[in-house]
C-alpha cells in the first residue's frame, strides 16, 4: 500500500462525498465500502438482501445526519499469492442537515373583510418541502387554532393587520419559517339581499335608474358605473 483512501466533500445532506482511489503495490482490484459511525451504508432491497454502498461516490441522506462517514478500502491483488488487505479512511465531519437556499416570503390572497377567507401562498422554495405548517396572526399575535393554509376572518380581526407564518419542513433539512408582509386593517363587508336593479325604458333618449335598496349597513355614498 502506498496511499490511503481519503474522503472529500461537504458533510451535509444532499451533498456528494468522493473517495480517492488508494494506490497499491502490487496492483490490486479495489472495493470501497461506505460506513456511518462504523455501520455499513446501503439499501435494504428485500427482507434478506442488503445492498451495500460501494461506489467511489456517496450522496448523503437524511438518515446520515449526526454521524461521521468513513470508507473501508479492500484491496485484492491481481497476484493470488498476495493477501487481501483492508484499510480505513479518516472520518468526515459530523453530517449536518441541509438548509433551504431560497426561502420566499409567503403572500396572502383574499378579501380583507370579516367573513371572507384568506389563503396562504407559500411561493417557490429552492428544495421542494415535504410539507408546510401555518400560523395566522392578527396584529402580530398568533391566533389559537388558526394553523391551516386558509383562514376565515372574524369580528375579532376587524381593524387589525393580518399575517401568516409559513414553515417549510423536509427530511434532512433545517425547518425554516417565513412571515408574510402585514396586510392593511381588516374591514367589514357590505351585505345585500338582492342584486341591484335597473328600471326605465331601454330606448335612446330615455332615462334608466339604478336601484340599491337592500345594502347593510347603509352606505354613506354609492358610486355608479
C-alpha positions in Angstrom: 0.0 0.0 0.0 1.3 3.4 -0.9 -1.6 5.9 -0.4 -4.5 5.5 2.0 -8.0 6.5 0.7 -9.4 9.9 1.6 -12.9 11.3 1.6 -13.7 14.7 0.2 -16.9 16.7 0.0 -19.2 18.7 2.3 -20.8 16.6 5.1 -24.3 18.0 4.5 -27.4 16.1 3.5 -27.8 16.1 -0.3 -24.1 16.6 -1.0 -21.9 14.1 -2.7 -18.8 12.6 -1.0 -16.0 11.2 -3.0 -13.3 8.7 -2.0 -9.9 9.0 -3.6 -8.7 5.7 -5.2 -6.0 4.3 -3.0 -2.7 3.4 -4.7 -1.4 -0.1 -4.0 1.7 -2.1 -4.8 1.3 -4.6 -6.4 -1.7 -3.7 -8.5 -5.0 -4.6 -6.9 -8.7 -4.7 -7.5 -10.3 -2.2 -5.2 -13.7 -2.2 -3.5 -14.9 0.7 -1.3 -17.5 0.3 1.5 -19.2 3.4 3.0 -19.8 3.5 6.7 -21.8 5.7 9.1 -20.3 5.6 12.6 -18.8 2.2 11.7 -22.1 0.8 10.3 -22.2 -0.2 6.6 -24.4 2.1 4.5 -26.6 0.9 1.7 -30.2 -0.1 0.9 -32.4 -2.9 2.2 -33.7 -4.2 -1.2 -35.6 -7.1 0.3 -36.2 -8.8 3.7 -33.0 -10.7 3.4 -30.8 -8.7 1.0 -28.9 -5.6 2.0 -27.1 -3.8 -0.9 -24.0 -2.1 0.4 -22.9 1.3 -0.8 -19.6 0.5 -2.6 -19.0 3.2 -5.2 -16.4 5.9 -5.4 -19.1 8.4 -4.5 -21.9 8.6 -2.0 -24.8 11.0 -1.7 -25.6 11.9 1.9 -29.1 11.1 3.1 -31.4 12.4 5.9 -30.7 9.2 7.9 -26.9 10.1 7.9 -27.4 13.2 10.0 -25.4 13.2 13.2 -22.8 10.5 12.2 -19.3 10.6 10.7 -18.7 8.9 7.4 -15.7 6.7 6.7 -14.7 4.4 3.8 -13.3 0.9 4.1 -11.0 0.1 1.2 -10.5 -3.5 0.3 -7.6 -4.4 -1.9 -7.4 -7.8 -3.7 -4.2 -8.2 -5.5 -4.1 -9.5 -9.1 -1.4 -11.9 -7.9 -3.2 -14.6 -5.9 -0.1 -15.0 -3.7 -0.7 -11.6 -2.1 -3.2 -11.5 0.8 -6.3 -9.4 0.7 -5.8 -6.1 2.6 -8.3 -3.6 4.1 -7.7 -0.1 5.3 -10.0 2.6 6.7 -10.1 6.3 5.7 -10.2 9.1 8.1 -13.7 10.3 9.2 -15.6 13.2 7.8 -17.1 16.0 10.0 -20.4 15.1 11.6 -23.1 15.1 8.9 -25.4 18.1 9.2 -28.8 19.0 8.0 -29.1 21.0 4.8 -30.7 24.4 4.6 -33.2 25.9 2.1 -31.1 28.1 -0.1 -34.1 30.1 -1.4 -36.9 30.8 1.1 -39.5 33.1 -0.4 -41.7 35.5 1.6 -45.2 34.0 1.6 -48.1 36.1 0.5 -51.8 36.2 1.4 -54.6 36.2 -1.1 -58.3 37.0 -0.4 -60.5 39.9 0.5 -59.6 41.7 3.8 -63.2 41.7 5.2 -64.9 40.0 8.0 -66.4 36.7 6.8 -64.0 36.4 3.9 -61.4 33.6 3.5 -57.7 34.3 3.3 -55.3 31.8 1.7 -51.5 31.5 2.3 -49.4 31.4 -0.8 -46.1 29.6 0.0 -44.1 30.5 -3.0 -41.3 28.5 -4.7 -38.6 27.1 -2.4 -35.1 26.0 -3.5 -35.8 22.4 -2.4 -39.4 21.1 -2.5 -40.5 20.8 1.1 -42.2 17.6 2.3 -44.9 19.7 3.9 -45.8 23.2 5.3 -47.2 24.3 8.6 -49.1 27.5 9.1 -49.8 30.1 11.8 -52.1 33.0 11.2 -51.6 36.1 13.3 -53.6 39.3 13.9 -51.5 42.4 14.8 -48.5 40.1 15.2 -50.2 37.8 17.8 -50.8 34.1 17.0 -54.4 33.2 16.6 -55.2 30.0 18.6 -56.1 27.1 16.3 -55.5 29.1 13.1 -53.0 26.6 11.7 -54.4 25.7 8.2 -53.5 27.1 4.8 -56.7 29.1 4.9 -58.4 31.3 7.5 -61.8 32.9 7.7 -61.8 36.4 9.1 -63.9 37.1 12.2 -65.1 40.1 14.1 -62.0 39.9 16.3 -59.9 40.7 13.3 -61.7 43.9 12.4 -59.3 46.8 12.0 -56.3 44.5 12.6 -53.4 43.8 10.2 -53.1 40.1 9.3 -50.0 37.9 8.6 -49.3 34.2 8.1 -46.1 32.4 9.1 -45.3 29.5 6.8 -42.8 26.9 8.0 -41.2 24.6 5.4 -40.4 21.0 6.5 -38.2 18.5 4.7 -36.4 15.4 5.9 -32.7 16.2 6.4 -33.3 19.9 6.2 -33.4 22.6 8.9 -37.0 23.7 9.0 -37.4 27.4 8.0 -40.2 29.8 8.9 -41.1 32.9 6.8 -43.8 35.5 7.6 -45.8 37.4 5.0 -45.9 41.2 4.9 -48.6 42.7 7.2 -51.9 43.5 5.5 -53.9 46.6 5.8 -56.6 46.6 8.5 -59.5 44.2 8.1 -62.7 45.9 7.1 -66.3 44.9 7.3 -68.0 43.8 4.1 -71.4 45.0 2.9 -74.2 42.5 2.7 -77.2 42.8 0.4 -80.3 40.8 -0.2 -81.0 41.4 -3.8 -78.9 42.3 -6.9 -79.1 45.9 -7.9 -81.9 46.6 -10.4 -82.4 48.8 -13.4 -85.7 50.5 -14.1 -86.8 52.5 -17.1 -87.4 52.0 -20.8 -84.4 50.8 -22.8 -84.8 53.3 -25.6 -82.5 56.0 -26.9 -83.2 59.2 -25.1 -85.0 57.6 -22.1 -83.6 57.6 -18.6 -82.6 54.4 -16.8 -82.4 54.3 -13.0 -80.3 52.1 -10.8 -81.9 50.9 -7.5 -80.0 49.9 -4.4 -82.4 49.4 -1.5 -81.0 46.5 0.5 -77.4 47.2 1.4 -76.4 46.5 5.0 -75.1 48.6 6.7 -76.5 51.7 4.9 -73.7 53.2 2.7 -72.7 56.8 3.2 -72.0 57.0 -0.6 -72.6 54.8 -3.6 -70.6 55.0 -6.8 -72.1 54.1 -10.2 -70.5 52.8 -13.4 
